[in-house]
Amino acid sequence: MEKILVLLLVALAVVYAVPDPRGIIIHLEDGELCLNSAQCKSKCCHRDTGLSLARCAPKASENSECSAKTLYGVYYKCPCERGLTCEGDKSIVGSITNTNFGVCHDAGRSKK
């Protein structure tokens, strides 16, 4: 009986040691609830209003509204995709009040 119990405990330990590809606290997929952008694969934890639940969302594409930075880890507008820049308000007041919105532009294309 003791051998069966030990074998069962070893089997459970092996099962729990295998990593789960789906994130529970970090590496969250788009649409999953989040508290901070660091939890999301996309690095954007987005909410529509101050009272809504925040969810992971994809980064903003070209000509979409964006936020340059957030002090709180949650965005009202996601930052731009890689290679794009968010042109708009970058003031400290905008960062504090979470109103520092702009539009994503391709920096390489606008210089030509």
PyMOL commands that set and color helices and strands:
alter all, ss='L'
color gray80, all
select helices_A, chain A and resi 2-17+37-39+92-97+107-111
alter helices_A, ss='H'
color red, helices_A
select strands_A, chain A and resi 45-46+55-56+65-67+84-88+101-106
alter strands_A, ss='S'
color yellow, strands_A
deselect
rebuild
show_as cartoon
